[in-house]
Amino acid sequence: MSLAQTLVELRDKFAKILPESATAIMEGHIESLRKSGAVDQIIKPGAKAPTFTLINQHGEDISSVDLIKRGPLVVSFTRGSWCPFCSAEVRALNEAYDQLRQAGVELVVLSPQSLDRTRKQATAGKLKFSLLADTNNEIAKAFGLVYTFPDDLKKIYSSVLNLDIQAINEASSWQLPIPARFFIDGNGVIRDVKADPDYRFRPEPSEVFDIAREVMEHTKTPA
């Protein structure tokens, strides 16, 4: 099953079980992110990607600078293992990982969840790539992705979904990143950005291969 099909099923499932009042608040927040200019703050193609070093599920320091020296890098930002839409994307990326490596592309996935939750997600999913703990969304902020929960949305997550985002992330505030995927070339330049305030929609992993082919075509040295 494709990621798109999985996400359709998840959207249908939650449309049936969530109270209409909660759905209205959540969708209103998504729309407010679109209208507030939050999307405009996301770093654009052509810019140099912010560099970072974060801890992965194995306790290793993973440096974006070191990875980019080896070739193109895909950096995917998710909200955490508690989010079924993010978990579906992580599984799909894991299934595509071997093909990505064969194409010369490396992948890392970041979320603001605690390192303990990061380890548990990676172990349960038998993840082949580095799952990185972005404490307090510091790297997501550098990429322009982070938003703070308004009170009405915080109440829905707490009382209806039984989720305390600040506790889950062991963070100083209720903040999450807009889910996004960045394709960074071997020079550290962002060549493509896929980001959507509506966390229920994600690009297919296969889109990375199209971008990689296009980037490699443009970087070929003329004969």
Buried (B, 14 or more C-beta within 10 A) or exposed (E): EEBEEBBBEBBEEBEEEBEEEBBEBBEEBBEBBEEEEBBEBBBEEEEEBBEBEBBBBEEEEBEBEEBBEEBBBBBBBBBBBBBBBBBBBBBBBBEBBEEBBEBEBBBBBBBBBBBEBBBBBBEEBEBBBBBBBBBBBBBBBBBBBBBEBEEEBBEBBBEBBEBEBBEBBBBEEBBBBBBBBBBBBBEBBBBBBBBBBBBBBBBBBEBBBEBBEEBBEEEEEEE
